[in-house]
């Protein structure tokens, strides 16, 4: 790897800077004997035992002995495909255990690969907190007597809590990829072809985000999956495009290495998708900012500086020429490409006004954000027009300032389509607290005033309009393939039908599963006369048959009503522990860490609750969990006595799994907040109040233990649970086993004279 040096908040490895940030001490994990045991446990299911041993300087038999001493079964075979699809999960679970050098060994990566992934793979470094904990190198040593005692205690807990065995999966991780990739015949192509909304496109349920057009070993859109999406009524799919990876970069040819292969793979993908009636859309976030050393020889291109990067200023004609030529080359290589869509004010630094700092550019400071954004789209559109392609350009107003967005809409070229997040700026009141929705909400039914206003401006200019929605799931909960709240989804589409929106973007990176939700969206677009009830009944009977269908519809209505109690806030959905549910540990002492964007919730109740009081936050999640559990119980009671054909019985069982997993995540979020609130109160409590706080904490621990075991039993049977494309697995079954160990550790610590064997169940 070369010499390892600390420089300006970064680690220099092999000449490559890896970000370090504040580098605090790792979070405590006292339920394991030490970090080495935690490392073995957390990687048992995801990395070959030989690789685990190599990282810490141990023989495979040493690692095997340590794992089996803690009650783990024989290590599973880890396929190359699983390793390729698990790298984010591996990075996250070892972030507090390994320094960079050992993390690279575990991944078998170069520093360049890790640096690119942390920066470009959907803001991964931000999801990890914008810092790397300072981890001392981990080295194998024979466990001492105290560690061996704790190994035995952990093994005992595993035997007691999982008497039927632990660690054996009935369905392997990522089995859903193979299942969705199997050949499938689209049965309803003629029915879906006539629809009020066109296009209707989404992201892949299991795509790798970083460089999908070069990694041919992990096809984001196999034919079977495309056929299933088409069968659900989807007409297009999207993936990330980076122009300097798809076209020659005129100022540094090395950045474009492999662009010919990416173009060829794109052409093949476009052709395959067309056979299923599907279009391919590329997401553009351009022009990409460059590291500051780049501008030492290209000072004329430099715009606004942010950190260690600066923009390629689009007020410089040569930058606009590059954008035009790059798009032209892509369209010539794949003339049947359905479209590009842009985000021109995203988290990524792109043009000089992309983060609002254009006044700091000597050129763009003389211009408005609306001018710069309109000119950017003119350049991209010119690249399309320089070819014979019919490729569409969609401008998305995500991140546009409310003060200048209307002007930007009015300045867009006439051949551009315009898209807005439907639910944005919708006012809500939850638990007596007023707020406003940003995006990523199914609990709030759009459209909101911002999108409505912008669509009207776009239509007045003759532009086609699109609504970006989340039809399957959102960051409200993304660890399930879809949220069974179809009444909310269908009502949203009914409202968009009334708003005369032309097309739909059905998901960001989360939400590409072929689901009843997608079918309901398509049913609602078939005719102005289709009602919400009619659409739900049609989908339910098609999937579950005439016997179970009506009961499923009623459950969907109850799930939807309960979900409308979700305490929505943009910061809350990013930081609160919904995605991790009962896999997130409980700490008897505060970690001191801040929750990160769908990365690590930690115990940061202040960040979780956002505008809500802790009591309201807890109360709203209790309402959602209660509503889901009651609807689920009613659905089970009604359908358990039915004799159903195999296909309908299987479909119903899968629907029950999704609903139960969602209910567990909501209940766990309530539990964790109650626990942290009681723990924090206990610091200032005395006497009886201290006992009351401890009793509340114990109740939460007991409930969490039961929820972890229930979710474990679900996940070992259904590989979809816990997965989301851009975050991969939030947790695997061994994490839920670790949570059981975590809970028993706390109970044994507080009740040392009792044998802590809590009953399974919820609050």
C-alpha positions as MATLAB code, in Angstrom:
seq = 'XXXXXXXXXXXXXXXXXXXXXXXXXXXXXXXXXXXXXXXXXXXXXXXXXXXXXXXXXXXXXXXXXXXXXXXXXXXXXXXXXXXXXXXXXXXXXXXXXXXXXXXXXXXXXXXXXXXXXXXXXXXXXXXXXXXXXXXXXXXXXXXXXXXXXXXXXXXXXXXXXXXXXXXXXXXXXXXXXXXXXXXXXXXXXXXXXXXXXXXXXXXXXXXXXXXXXXXXXXXXXXXXXXXXXXXXXXXXXXXXXXXXXXXXXXXXXXXXXXXXXXXXXXXXXXXXXXXXXXXXXXXXXXXXXXXXXXXXXXXXXXXXXXXXXXXXXXXXXXXXXXXXXXXXXXXXXXXXXXXXXXXXXXXXXXXXXXXXXXXXXXXXXXXXXXXXXXXXXXXXXXXXXXXXXXXXXXXXXXXXXXXXXXXXXXXXXXXXXXXXXXXXXXXXXXXXXXXXXXXXXXXXXXXXXXXXXXXXXXXXXXXXXXXXXXXXXXXXXXXXXXXXXXXXXXXXXXXXXXXXXXXXXXXXXXXXXXXXXXXXXXXXXXXXXXXXXXXXXXXXXXXXXXXXXXXXXXXXXXXXXXXXXXXXXXXXXXXXXXXXXXXXXXXXXXXXXXXXXXXXXXXXXXXXXXXXXXXXXXXXXXXXXXXXXXXXXXXXXXXXXXXXXXXXXXXXXXXXXXXXXXXXXXXXXXXXXXXXXXXXXXXXXXXXXXXXXXXXXXXXXXXXXXXXXXXXXXXXXXXXXXXXXXXXXXXXXXXXXXXXXXXXXXXXXXXXXXXXXXXXXXX';
ca = [
       0.000    0.000    0.000;
       2.906    2.338    0.515;
       3.523    4.747    3.365;
       0.476    5.806    5.358;
       0.467    9.524    6.281;
      -2.073   11.886    7.901;
      -2.563   15.105    5.874;
      -5.206   17.803    6.348;
      -7.897   15.492    7.674;
      -7.043   12.778    5.150;
      -4.997    9.610    5.056;
      -2.482    9.335    2.226;
      -2.127    5.762    0.999;
      -0.173    4.928   -2.108;
      -0.406    8.537   -3.215;
      -4.210    8.568   -2.844;
      -6.004   10.700   -0.249;
      -8.680    8.912    1.759;
     -10.882   11.196    3.889;
     -10.444   11.068    7.651;
     -12.305   14.027    9.131;
     -12.334   14.441   12.909;
     -11.218   10.805   13.470;
     -12.872   10.231   16.891;
     -12.551    7.037   18.917;
     -14.721    4.174   17.617;
     -18.086    3.550   19.203;
     -18.093    1.144   22.168;
     -19.174   -2.498   21.675;
     -18.864   -3.962   25.206;
     -21.142   -6.947   24.451;
     -18.194   -8.542   22.601;
     -14.975   -9.538   24.366;
     -13.045   -7.108   22.153;
     -12.938   -5.576   18.660;
     -11.329   -8.726   17.245;
     -14.325  -10.850   18.205;
     -16.697   -8.223   16.801;
     -14.706   -8.264   13.554;
     -14.992  -12.045   13.243;
     -18.722  -12.022   14.046;
     -19.643   -9.179   11.686;
     -17.789  -10.621    8.715;
     -18.661  -14.299    9.160;
     -21.587  -14.041    6.760;
     -20.016  -11.642    4.238;
     -16.299  -12.385    3.748;
     -14.372  -15.622    3.193;
     -12.748  -16.862    6.371;
      -9.346  -16.837    4.674;
      -9.734  -13.133    3.893;
     -10.843  -12.395    7.466;
      -7.725  -14.126    8.736;
      -5.461  -12.301    6.293;
      -6.711   -8.941    7.574;
      -5.674   -9.629   11.163;
      -2.747  -11.975   10.595;
      -4.542  -15.138   11.648;
      -4.729  -18.615   10.168;
      -8.179  -19.685    8.938;
      -8.346  -22.277   11.712;
      -7.750  -19.525   14.291;
     -10.674  -17.520   12.918;
     -12.817  -20.656   12.749;
     -12.099  -21.490   16.390;
     -12.985  -17.975   17.521;
     -16.266  -17.924   15.593;
     -17.360  -21.365   16.704;
     -16.478  -20.504   20.303;
     -19.150  -17.786   20.070;
     -21.711  -20.275   18.754;
     -21.401  -19.589   15.044;
     -21.992  -22.415   12.557;
     -19.594  -23.447    9.822;
     -18.794  -20.370    7.688;
     -20.911  -20.139    4.538;
     -19.477  -20.097    1.031;
     -19.213  -16.483   -0.126;
     -19.712  -16.181   -3.879;
     -17.933  -13.596   -5.983;
     -21.310  -12.099   -6.895;
     -22.207  -11.689   -3.219;
     -18.905   -9.933   -2.518;
     -19.448   -7.637   -5.511;
     -22.890   -6.689   -4.238;
     -21.930   -6.331   -0.545;
     -19.087   -3.825   -0.522;
     -21.098   -0.992    1.081;
     -22.436   -3.345    3.731;
     -18.872   -4.526    4.415;
     -17.487   -0.982    4.589;
     -20.227    0.170    6.971;
     -19.999   -2.769    9.398;
     -16.196   -2.404    9.631;
     -16.075    1.413    9.750;
     -15.637    1.385   13.546;
     -13.399   -1.688   13.574;
     -10.641   -1.337   10.974;
      -8.249    1.366    9.808;
      -8.211    2.063    6.071;
      -5.261   -0.197    5.351;
      -6.995   -3.250    6.790;
     -10.316   -2.259    5.236;
      -8.614   -2.298    1.833;
      -7.250   -5.777    2.545;
     -10.706   -7.012    3.521;
     -12.232   -5.591    0.335;
      -9.234   -6.581   -1.809;
      -9.328   -3.067   -3.273;
      -6.849   -0.402   -4.258;
      -6.890    2.996   -2.538;
      -8.176    4.454   -5.828;
     -11.223    2.178   -5.746;
     -12.076    3.110   -2.180;
     -11.537    6.843   -2.758;
     -13.844    6.774   -5.791;
     -16.504    4.776   -3.945;
     -16.512    7.049   -0.890;
     -16.936   10.121   -3.085;
     -19.096    8.933   -5.990;
     -21.228    6.030   -4.749;
     -24.311    8.065   -3.817;
     -22.509   10.212   -1.216;
     -21.253    7.202    0.736;
     -18.741    9.175    2.828;
     -21.546   11.532    3.911;
     -23.665    8.520    4.835;
     -20.779    7.297    6.983;
     -20.776   10.602    8.844;
     -18.118   12.574    7.005;
     -15.441   11.122    9.287;
     -13.446    7.924    9.741;
     -13.149    6.750   13.353;
      -9.549    6.327   14.453;
      -9.132    2.564   14.633;
      -5.876    1.044   15.755;
      -4.720   -1.867   13.569;
      -6.457   -5.067   14.589;
      -4.119   -8.029   15.188;
      -4.952  -11.598   16.045;
      -3.999  -12.876   19.473;
      -5.124  -15.897   21.431;
      -8.095  -14.924   23.613;
      -7.237  -14.526   27.275;
      -9.278  -16.117   30.066;
     -11.779  -13.218   30.285;
     -12.340  -13.296   26.523;
     -12.868  -17.067   26.582;
     -15.462  -16.683   29.350;
     -17.302  -14.087   27.296;
     -17.129  -16.344   24.224;
     -18.876  -19.041   26.263;
     -21.499  -16.566   27.490;
     -22.252  -15.464   23.932;
     -22.531  -19.092   22.794;
     -24.925  -19.774   25.678;
     -27.109  -16.802   24.731;
     -27.243  -18.003   21.128;
     -28.282  -21.513   22.214;
     -30.952  -20.173   24.549;
     -32.421  -17.568   22.217;
     -32.149  -19.603   19.017;
     -32.851  -23.173   20.178;
     -33.536  -24.346   16.625;
     -30.146  -23.168   15.449;
     -28.522  -19.925   14.390;
     -26.959  -18.688   11.178;
     -28.346  -21.085    8.570;
     -30.324  -19.223    5.889;
     -33.370  -20.789    4.273;
     -32.911  -18.281    1.443;
     -29.361  -17.027    0.713;
     -28.560  -13.335    0.681;
     -29.338  -11.779   -2.705;
     -31.498  -14.734   -3.747;
     -34.010  -12.153   -4.957;
     -31.559  -11.158   -7.722;
     -31.685  -14.658   -9.191;
     -35.443  -14.875   -8.686;
     -36.141  -11.567  -10.420;
     -33.699  -12.409  -13.217;
     -35.457  -15.613  -14.230;
     -37.289  -15.585  -17.549;
     -40.731  -14.043  -17.325;
     -43.362  -13.338  -19.942;
     -45.012   -9.911  -19.788;
     -48.703  -10.765  -19.711;
     -50.373   -7.353  -19.755;
     -48.458   -5.409  -22.400;
     -51.608   -4.545  -24.378;
     -53.478   -3.477  -21.234;
     -50.685   -1.194  -20.053;
     -49.933    0.439  -23.424;
     -52.803    2.967  -23.253;
     -52.105    5.159  -20.247;
     -52.431    8.775  -19.163;
     -48.828    8.834  -17.921;
     -45.847    8.401  -20.208;
     -43.088    7.674  -19.396;
     -43.252    5.733  -16.130;
     -39.674    4.947  -15.153;
     -37.849    3.766  -12.028;
     -34.446    2.635  -10.774;
     -33.287   -0.965  -10.585;
     -34.144   -2.737   -7.349;
     -30.602   -4.146   -7.143;
     -28.255   -2.080   -9.356;
     -24.754   -1.219   -8.198;
     -24.648    2.568   -8.236;
     -21.017    3.438   -8.932;
     -20.033    2.405  -12.495;
     -22.735    0.020  -13.739;
     -21.894    0.290  -17.453;
     -18.370   -1.050  -16.952;
     -19.123   -3.806  -14.451;
     -20.615   -6.431  -16.753;
     -20.651   -8.996  -13.964;
     -23.523   -7.301  -12.127;
     -26.198   -6.582  -14.724;
     -28.619   -4.011  -13.233;
     -31.365   -4.947  -15.703;
     -31.456   -8.656  -16.607;
     -34.191   -9.635  -19.050;
     -36.353  -11.397  -16.483;
     -36.367   -8.307  -14.268;
     -37.186   -5.998  -17.196;
     -40.077   -8.276  -18.128;
     -41.420   -8.182  -14.566;
     -41.230   -4.395  -14.467;
     -43.034   -4.207  -17.800;
     -45.614   -6.593  -16.381;
     -46.134   -4.112  -13.532;
     -46.701   -1.266  -15.997;
     -43.265    0.368  -15.929;
     -42.069    1.753  -19.280;
     -38.516    2.800  -18.455;
     -35.579    2.443  -16.100;
     -32.745    4.792  -15.194;
     -29.133    4.587  -14.122;
     -26.378    7.029  -13.307;
     -24.294    8.511  -16.104;
     -21.043   10.440  -15.644;
     -20.128   12.199  -18.880;
     -16.364   11.986  -18.499;
     -16.766    8.203  -18.177;
     -18.992    7.995  -21.261;
     -17.128   10.420  -23.542;
     -13.566   11.691  -23.946;
     -12.654   14.287  -21.338;
     -10.676   16.847  -23.338;
      -8.449   17.999  -20.475;
      -7.491   14.618  -18.967;
      -7.931   11.551  -21.162;
      -7.165    9.246  -18.246;
     -10.502   10.031  -16.615;
     -12.300    8.585  -19.639;
     -10.500    5.240  -19.734;
     -13.005    2.602  -20.790;
     -15.561    5.014  -22.246;
     -15.837    3.006  -25.484;
     -16.773   -0.117  -23.503;
     -19.314    1.804  -21.445;
     -20.916    3.169  -24.620;
     -21.070   -0.294  -26.147;
     -22.639   -1.720  -22.999;
     -25.133    1.140  -22.984;
     -26.046    0.424  -26.608;
     -26.618   -3.254  -25.779;
     -28.691   -2.384  -22.719;
     -30.860    0.022  -24.702;
     -31.471   -2.651  -27.350;
     -32.365   -5.308  -24.767;
     -34.708   -2.984  -22.910;
     -36.561   -2.075  -26.108;
     -37.484   -5.728  -26.589;
     -39.505   -5.433  -23.388;
     -41.044   -2.102  -24.345;
     -38.724   -0.307  -21.914;
     -36.686    2.873  -22.368;
     -33.315    3.620  -20.740;
     -32.781    6.992  -19.046;
     -29.444    8.373  -17.839;
     -29.192   10.617  -14.784;
     -26.817   13.527  -15.425;
     -25.312   15.663  -12.679;
     -22.913   17.795  -14.708;
     -20.299   19.049  -15.124;
     -18.487   17.159  -12.383;
     -16.247   19.247  -10.142;
     -12.503   18.590  -10.376;
      -9.802   18.387   -7.665;
      -7.930   21.641   -7.145;
      -4.631   20.327   -8.594;
      -6.419   19.893  -11.944;
      -6.730   23.675  -12.233;
      -3.009   24.274  -11.858;
      -2.826   23.648  -15.600;
      -6.417   24.632  -16.476;
      -6.920   27.875  -14.577;
      -9.216   29.280  -17.271;
     -11.834   26.594  -16.489;
     -11.949   27.189  -12.743;
     -15.107   28.441  -11.132;
     -16.330   28.239   -7.528;
     -14.142   26.453   -4.957;
     -15.603   24.139   -2.311;
     -13.219   22.250   -0.086;
     -10.654   20.464   -2.223;
     -12.663   20.715   -5.472;
     -13.740   23.463   -7.850;
     -16.347   23.703  -10.571;
     -15.804   23.569  -14.286;
     -17.391   26.947  -14.967;
     -20.168   26.644  -17.543;
     -19.901   30.341  -18.368;
     -16.663   29.323  -20.072;
     -17.608   28.337  -23.680;
     -15.149   25.431  -23.825;
     -16.935   23.761  -20.892;
     -20.287   24.050  -22.642;
     -18.695   22.667  -25.814;
     -17.489   19.681  -23.821;
     -20.994   19.026  -22.458;
     -22.530   19.287  -25.930;
     -19.929   17.028  -27.536;
     -20.132   14.462  -24.733;
     -23.915   14.147  -25.016;
     -23.663   14.013  -28.791;
     -21.212   11.111  -28.562;
     -23.485    9.178  -26.189;
     -26.520    9.691  -28.451;
     -24.581    8.624  -31.527;
     -23.441    5.472  -29.748;
     -26.949    4.672  -28.431;
     -29.429    6.515  -30.703;
     -32.410    4.718  -29.139;
     -31.602    6.023  -25.663;
     -34.957    7.149  -24.249;
     -33.727   10.148  -22.319;
     -31.503   12.051  -19.935;
     -32.733   13.686  -16.764;
     -30.739   16.253  -14.858;
     -30.357   17.476  -11.312;
     -28.644   20.831  -11.616;
     -28.539   21.809   -7.926;
     -27.748   18.550   -6.153;
     -25.484   17.643   -3.244;
     -22.716   17.231   -5.839;
     -20.892   20.420   -6.741;
     -21.349   20.948  -10.500;
     -21.862   24.391  -12.096;
     -21.005   27.546  -10.171;
     -24.547   28.223   -8.942;
     -25.252   24.555   -8.060;
     -24.719   25.232   -4.339;
     -25.767   28.866   -4.414;
     -22.248   30.272   -4.441;
     -22.110   31.560   -7.998;
     -21.367   35.100   -6.817;
     -17.871   33.845   -5.985;
     -17.159   33.196   -9.657;
     -15.853   36.153  -11.681;
     -17.977   35.043  -14.648;
     -21.123   33.514  -13.110;
     -21.239   36.239  -10.471;
     -22.442   38.528  -13.225;
     -25.291   36.144  -14.078;
     -28.302   34.637  -12.299;
     -28.775   30.965  -11.357;
     -31.675   30.780  -13.816;
     -29.441   31.976  -16.684;
     -26.688   29.495  -15.878;
     -29.077   26.541  -15.519;
     -30.947   27.390  -18.719;
     -27.662   27.652  -20.611;
     -26.515   24.312  -19.167;
     -29.632   22.617  -20.528;
     -29.222   24.373  -23.865;
     -25.763   22.814  -24.175;
     -27.030   19.332  -23.314;
     -29.967   19.680  -25.688;
     -27.671   20.869  -28.489;
     -25.736   17.620  -28.138;
     -28.941   15.645  -28.701;
     -30.018   17.837  -31.626;
     -26.657   17.343  -33.325;
     -27.694   13.706  -33.861;
     -30.758   11.970  -35.278;
     -31.650   10.541  -31.866;
     -35.124   11.072  -30.407;
     -33.661   11.179  -26.916;
     -35.596   13.255  -24.405;
     -34.054   15.788  -22.003;
     -35.831   16.189  -18.652;
     -34.919   19.078  -16.350;
     -35.618   18.352  -12.694;
     -36.045   21.347  -10.380;
     -34.619   19.521   -7.332;
     -32.665   22.026   -5.251;
     -33.747   25.106   -7.219;
     -34.298   28.106   -4.984;
     -37.903   29.166   -4.571;
     -36.954   32.761   -5.363;
     -35.490   32.013   -8.804;
     -37.000   28.634   -9.791;
     -39.982   30.199  -11.658;
     -37.570   32.234  -13.784;
     -35.525   29.102  -14.494;
     -38.652   27.254  -15.663;
     -39.509   30.117  -17.987;
     -35.989   30.168  -19.460;
     -35.721   26.437  -20.217;
     -35.456   25.502  -23.918;
     -38.807   24.562  -25.456;
     -37.767   20.998  -26.297;
     -36.966   20.219  -22.654;
     -39.471   18.383  -20.450;
     -39.876   19.621  -16.893;
     -40.054   17.506  -13.716;
     -40.819   18.395  -10.099;
     -41.100   16.392   -6.857;
     -44.841   16.066   -6.454;
     -45.206   16.249   -2.653;
     -42.663   19.046   -2.138;
     -43.841   21.887    0.171;
     -47.087   20.168    1.185;
     -48.060   21.447    4.674;
     -48.743   18.784    7.304;
     -49.578   18.519   10.999;
     -48.544   15.416   12.933;
     -49.014   15.088   16.665;
     -50.077   18.729   16.818;
     -46.808   19.936   15.255;
     -46.954   21.737   11.920;
     -44.339   21.097    9.277;
     -43.783   21.060    5.523;
     -42.793   18.098    3.370;
     -39.667   18.185    1.234;
     -39.629   14.874   -0.624;
     -39.521   11.117   -0.126;
     -42.956   10.780    1.371;
     -45.770    8.304    0.842;
     -47.326    9.168    4.199;
     -48.163   12.563    2.671;
     -50.277   12.473   -0.471;
     -49.292   15.047   -3.102;
     -49.103   17.091   -5.141;
     -47.972   20.103   -3.158;
     -48.097   23.808   -4.038;
     -44.502   24.078   -5.278;
     -44.812   21.381   -7.938;
     -48.280   22.547   -8.934;
     -47.026   26.090   -9.445;
     -43.999   25.020  -11.464;
     -46.001   22.611  -13.658;
     -48.416   25.415  -14.522;
     -45.505   27.635  -15.597;
     -44.042   24.821  -17.685;
     -47.367   24.005  -19.367;
     -47.888   27.665  -20.195;
     -44.689   27.450  -22.244;
     -45.733   24.214  -23.927;
     -43.335   21.973  -21.983;
     -44.224   18.382  -21.111;
     -44.437   17.838  -17.346;
     -43.421   14.958  -15.103;
     -43.962   14.213  -11.427;
     -41.221   12.545   -9.427;
     -42.823   10.343   -6.770;
     -41.954    7.309   -4.671;
     -44.461    4.617   -5.512;
     -42.952    1.703   -3.556;
     -41.041    3.001   -0.541;
     -39.182    6.056    0.709;
     -36.621    6.894    3.366;
     -39.620    6.759    5.690;
     -38.757    3.058    5.423;
     -36.634    1.547    2.651;
     -35.606   -1.782    4.210;
     -38.671   -3.467    2.693;
     -39.220   -3.822   -1.075;
     -42.407   -1.760   -0.873;
     -44.733   -0.301    1.723;
     -48.209   -1.894    1.450;
     -49.974    1.489    1.653;
     -51.642    1.319   -1.743;
     -54.530    3.635   -0.949;
     -52.075    6.501   -0.390;
     -50.215    5.682   -3.598;
     -53.351    5.346   -5.704;
     -54.850    8.558   -4.325;
     -51.637   10.405   -5.184;
     -51.893    9.184   -8.776;
     -55.556   10.208   -8.918;
     -54.511   13.698   -7.850;
     -51.752   13.810  -10.486;
     -54.266   12.704  -13.089;
     -56.399   15.701  -12.151;
     -53.302   17.935  -12.288;
     -52.746   16.863  -15.946;
     -49.179   15.675  -15.408;
     -47.765   13.901  -18.470;
     -45.268   11.415  -17.021;
     -43.966    9.829  -13.835;
     -40.566    9.113  -12.365;
     -41.502    6.340   -9.961;
     -38.412    6.158   -7.766;
     -35.011    7.382   -6.809;
     -32.499    4.601   -6.019;
     -35.013    3.053   -3.644;
     -38.258    1.621   -4.899;
     -37.670   -0.466   -8.027;
     -39.302   -3.702   -6.930;
     -42.068   -5.117   -9.204;
     -44.888   -4.660   -6.716;
     -48.635   -4.231   -6.299;
     -47.912   -0.524   -5.763;
     -46.547   -0.160   -9.312;
     -49.562   -2.018  -10.681;
     -51.887    0.332   -8.810;
     -50.096    3.344  -10.337;
     -50.600    1.939  -13.812;
     -54.239    1.016  -13.163;
     -54.951    4.593  -12.080;
     -53.588    5.900  -15.384;
     -55.649    3.646  -17.598;
     -58.749    5.818  -17.607;
     -60.080    8.946  -15.871;
     -62.956    6.786  -14.680;
     -60.798    4.360  -12.671;
     -61.367    4.977   -8.957;
     -58.928    4.370   -6.146;
     -61.105    1.564   -4.797;
     -61.485    0.052   -8.236;
     -57.737    0.055   -8.852;
     -56.981   -1.575   -5.486;
     -59.604   -4.261   -6.001;
     -58.312   -5.059   -9.485;
     -54.716   -5.401   -8.283;
     -55.652   -7.422   -5.182;
     -57.814   -9.926   -7.016;
     -55.205  -10.289   -9.776;
     -52.482  -11.077   -7.216;
     -54.323  -12.831   -4.380;
     -57.497  -14.130   -5.992;
     -61.183  -13.413   -5.323;
     -61.204  -15.053   -1.885;
     -58.302  -13.173   -0.275;
     -58.388  -10.038   -2.457;
     -61.069   -8.068   -0.538;
     -59.332   -8.687    2.814;
     -56.012   -7.512    1.368;
     -57.668   -4.332    0.091;
     -59.021   -3.628    3.567;
     -55.552   -4.207    5.049;
     -54.039   -1.818    2.480;
     -56.548    0.832    3.561;
     -55.714    0.331    7.236;
     -51.952    0.350    6.573;
     -52.408    3.583    4.610;
     -54.402    5.240    7.381;
     -51.816    4.245    9.983;
     -48.971    5.462    7.808;
     -50.570    8.902    7.605;
     -49.530    9.283   11.272;
     -45.835    9.032   10.350;
     -44.034   12.077   11.840;
     -42.535   13.223    8.564;
     -39.569   15.572    8.398;
     -36.746   15.606    5.851;
     -34.046   15.308    8.497;
     -35.955   12.694   10.482;
     -36.252   10.247    7.575;
     -32.502   10.475    7.015;
     -31.331   10.126   10.631;
     -33.900    8.135   12.635;
     -33.379    4.354   12.889;
     -36.233    3.166   10.642;
     -33.930    1.616    8.020;
     -32.036   -0.462   10.601;
     -34.910   -1.277   12.937;
     -33.954   -3.685   15.728;
     -30.477   -4.279   14.261;
     -29.372   -0.898   15.668;
     -27.696   -1.549   19.057;
     -28.718   -0.057   22.390;
     -26.032    1.655   24.464;
     -26.306    2.127   28.216;
     -23.970    5.122   27.882;
     -24.281    7.794   25.198;
     -22.045    7.199   22.182;
     -21.467   10.907   21.538;
     -21.888   10.303   17.820;
     -24.263   12.233   15.566;
     -26.672   10.260   13.387;
     -25.738   10.170    9.717;
     -27.779   10.198    6.512;
     -29.244    6.643    6.341;
     -25.860    5.405    7.521;
     -25.540    5.162   11.309;
     -28.496    6.164   13.529;
     -26.434    5.609   16.698;
     -28.416    6.841   19.745;
     -28.915   10.408   18.556;
     -32.524   11.063   19.570;
     -32.069   14.814   19.129;
     -31.300   14.339   15.445;
     -33.964   11.648   15.032;
     -36.848   13.774   16.277;
     -36.012   17.018   14.414;
     -39.001   19.405   14.858;
     -40.946   16.983   17.066;
     -40.651   16.660   20.810;
     -39.321   13.294   21.931;
     -42.760   12.421   23.304;
     -44.536   13.266   20.033;
     -41.918   11.372   18.010;
     -42.493    8.311   20.176;
     -46.263    8.701   20.150;
     -46.493    8.966   16.366;
     -44.377    5.864   15.779;
     -46.514    4.055   18.318;
     -49.624    4.991   16.291;
     -48.049    3.767   13.051;
     -46.867    0.504   14.627;
     -50.226   -0.115   16.315;
     -52.093    0.484   13.075;
     -49.875   -1.892   11.110;
     -50.052   -4.605   13.756;
     -53.849   -4.399   14.042;
     -54.338   -4.503   10.273;
     -51.904   -7.391    9.980;
     -53.682   -9.367   12.701;
     -57.050   -8.832   11.011;
     -55.694   -9.909    7.626;
     -54.162  -13.064    9.094;
     -57.361  -13.931   10.960;
     -59.461  -13.553    7.828;
     -57.169  -15.430    5.439;
     -55.837  -18.243    7.625;
     -59.071  -20.213    7.172;
     -59.094  -19.833    3.382;
     -58.058  -22.620    1.024;
     -56.106  -20.849   -1.715;
     -54.343  -22.040   -4.862;
     -50.559  -22.290   -4.452;
     -49.719  -19.118   -6.412;
     -52.215  -17.010   -4.435;
     -51.111  -18.534   -1.118;
     -47.468  -17.759   -1.936;
     -48.281  -14.187   -2.951;
     -50.260  -13.647    0.259;
     -47.443  -15.059    2.396;
     -44.993  -12.617    0.794;
     -47.393   -9.723    1.389;
     -47.668  -10.677    5.061;
     -43.868  -10.793    5.359;
     -43.495   -7.285    3.938;
     -46.189   -5.891    6.241;
     -44.801   -7.606    9.349;
     -41.253   -6.449    8.618;
     -42.510   -2.875    8.231;
     -44.417   -3.089   11.517;
     -41.282   -4.361   13.294;
     -39.204   -1.457   12.012;
     -41.762    1.104   13.166;
     -42.123   -0.510   16.609;
     -38.363   -0.697   16.980;
     -37.991    2.994   16.182;
     -40.445    3.740   18.985;
     -38.571    1.409   21.355;
     -35.184    2.919   20.654;
     -36.452    6.445   21.209;
     -38.096    5.417   24.503;
     -34.853    3.774   25.604;
     -32.669    6.800   24.842;
     -35.161    9.192   26.431;
     -35.274    7.119   29.633;
     -31.498    6.697   29.654;
     -30.965   10.428   29.314;
     -33.541   11.211   32.016;
     -31.912    8.761   34.414;
     -28.767   10.907   34.513;
     -30.679   13.530   36.478;
     -33.135   11.230   38.283;
     -32.967   10.155   41.906;
     -34.544    7.408   43.995;
     -37.845    6.118   42.609;
     -37.413    8.124   39.431;
     -34.157    6.295   38.735;
     -35.905    2.939   39.151;
     -38.715    4.100   36.863;
     -36.233    5.065   34.153;
     -34.406    1.759   34.469;
     -37.707   -0.157   34.302;
     -38.585    1.674   31.092;
     -35.180    0.888   29.632;
     -35.585   -2.781   30.540;
     -39.023   -2.918   28.912;
     -37.529   -1.484   25.725;
     -34.632   -3.945   25.786;
     -36.990   -6.896   26.231;
     -39.154   -5.689   23.355;
     -36.137   -5.076   21.128;
     -34.812   -8.558   21.835;
     -38.106  -10.064   20.735;
     -38.317   -7.889   17.631;
     -34.750   -8.788   16.621;
     -35.598  -12.492   16.846;
     -38.791  -12.049   14.838;
     -37.013  -10.070   12.138;
     -34.225  -12.656   12.084;
     -36.773  -15.386   11.360;
     -38.201  -13.264    8.545;
     -34.884  -12.342    6.963;
     -33.493  -15.875    6.861;
     -36.565  -16.795    4.776;
     -36.807  -13.661    2.605;
     -33.632  -12.105    1.215;
     -35.452   -8.919    0.163;
     -35.788   -7.738    3.745;
     -33.104   -5.302    4.897;
     -31.917   -4.468    1.375;
     -31.915   -1.214   -0.616;
     -29.922   -0.725   -3.812;
     -27.746    2.272   -2.906;
     -27.099    1.082    0.679;
     -27.115   -2.668   -0.040;
     -27.972   -4.652    3.112;
     -28.620   -2.377    6.069;
     -28.324   -5.501    8.188;
     -27.932   -9.240    7.743;
     -29.217  -11.996   10.057;
     -25.976  -11.971   12.078;
     -26.615   -8.324   12.950;
     -29.962   -9.304   14.409;
     -28.165  -12.037   16.334;
     -25.713   -9.417   17.594;
     -28.671   -7.298   18.752;
     -29.898  -10.261   20.804;
     -26.442  -10.509   22.387;
     -26.481   -6.727   22.944;
     -29.860   -6.919   24.693;
     -28.920   -9.893   26.852;
     -25.686   -8.133   27.819;
     -27.670   -5.147   29.074;
     -30.198   -7.281   30.933;
     -27.516   -9.418   32.549;
     -25.618   -6.263   33.489;
     -28.662   -4.703   35.173;
     -30.061   -7.938   36.650;
     -26.973  -10.000   37.458;
     -28.772  -12.235   39.934;
     -31.505  -13.179   37.474;
     -31.337  -15.349   34.411;
     -32.434  -12.881   31.754;
     -34.674  -14.794   29.390;
     -37.333  -12.283   28.308;
     -40.431  -13.374   26.497;
     -40.612  -12.844   22.752;
     -42.983  -10.104   21.721;
     -43.630   -6.439   21.228;
     -44.571   -3.768   23.687;
];
